[in-house]
Amino acid sequence: MPAIALLTAVFVVGFEQIVQWRYGATGVVGLLLLSIGVKAKNPTCSSIGAVVLALTVAGPAL
């Protein structure tokens, strides 16, 4: 059980670092809002996070 928790934590931290490197602080804020909204079952917070992530990813194309 502790091995699964450790692997999950390593994956989450690695994913956050990739988002930070690729999309900067705005991507991390969007990811944070999205994950908090999903965990808290708050559709407003998760929607704002999804919009921030979508705008961050589509920003160069606009």
JOLINWO-V696658 format. One record per residue. N is the residue number from 1. OMEGA is omega in whole degrees, -180 to 180 (none if undefined). Layout:
n=N omega=OMEGA
n=N omega=OMEGA
This chain:
n=1 omega=179
n=2 omega=180
n=3 omega=179
n=4 omega=178
n=5 omega=179
n=6 omega=179
n=7 omega=177
n=8 omega=179
n=9 omega=178
n=10 omega=178
n=11 omega=-179
n=12 omega=179
n=13 omega=178
n=14 omega=178
n=15 omega=177
n=16 omega=179
n=17 omega=178
n=18 omega=178
n=19 omega=179
n=20 omega=-178
n=21 omega=-175
n=22 omega=-172
n=23 omega=176
n=24 omega=-176
n=25 omega=180
n=26 omega=177
n=27 omega=179
n=28 omega=178
n=29 omega=178
n=30 omega=178
n=31 omega=179
n=32 omega=179
n=33 omega=180
n=34 omega=-179
n=35 omega=177
n=36 omega=179
n=37 omega=179
n=38 omega=-179
n=39 omega=-179
n=40 omega=-177
n=41 omega=179
n=42 omega=-176
n=43 omega=180
n=44 omega=-179
n=45 omega=-180
n=46 omega=178
n=47 omega=178
n=48 omega=177
n=49 omega=179
n=50 omega=178
n=51 omega=179
n=52 omega=178
n=53 omega=180
n=54 omega=178
n=55 omega=179
n=56 omega=-180
n=57 omega=-177
n=58 omega=-178
n=59 omega=180
n=60 omega=-179
n=61 omega=-178
n=62 omega=none
